[in-house]
Every structure is written in structure tokens, then in C-alpha cells.
Amino acid sequence: MEGTTVYVFVINGLQKEVRESALKQHPGCYEALPASAKAQIAANRSWMSKL
């Protein structure tokens, strides 16, 4: 899909693609992101809340 951010994690030795909107469904993935990615997610959520 256009405009979708997908993060790639290695979980139990397997590559897992997780969409930004599904990070809460994968415990530990959000916490593993660097601060810059977390800031971008916060900005995206702020922007979306204004629509």
C-alpha cells in the first residue's frame, strides 16, 4: 500500500515485517525502535489525529 511504513524485525530468528499501525500487536517491537523512528511515529499520529 502507498504511504504505509513497514518495519522489519528479526523475531525468533525469522524476519517479520510489521506495519506501523500494527506495532502494538507485537510486544517489544515498538520499544526496540530507535528514538528517531519513535519521533516519526508520534508525528504521524499527531498529523492523523488532526484529520
HUMO-V254064 format. One record per pair of residues at least 4 apart in sequence whose ideal C-beta (glycine too) atoms are under 7 Angstrom apart, sorted by the first residue. I is the first residue (numbers start at 1). J is the second residue. D is the distance in whole Angstrom. If there is no record, write none. Layout:
# HUMO-V254064
i->(I I)
j->(J J)
d->(D D)
This chain:
# HUMO-V254064
i->(4 5 6 6 6 7 7 8 8 9 9 9 9 10 10 11 18 18 18 18 20 20 22 23 23 28 33 33 35 36 37 38 39 40 41 42 43 44 45)
j->(19 20 17 18 19 18 33 15 17 16 18 29 32 14 15 16 22 23 26 29 41 44 26 29 30 32 37 38 39 40 41 42 43 44 45 46 47 48 49)
d->(6 4 5 7 6 5 7 6 5 5 6 5 7 7 6 5 6 6 5 6 6 7 7 5 5 6 4 5 6 7 6 6 6 6 6 6 6 6 6)
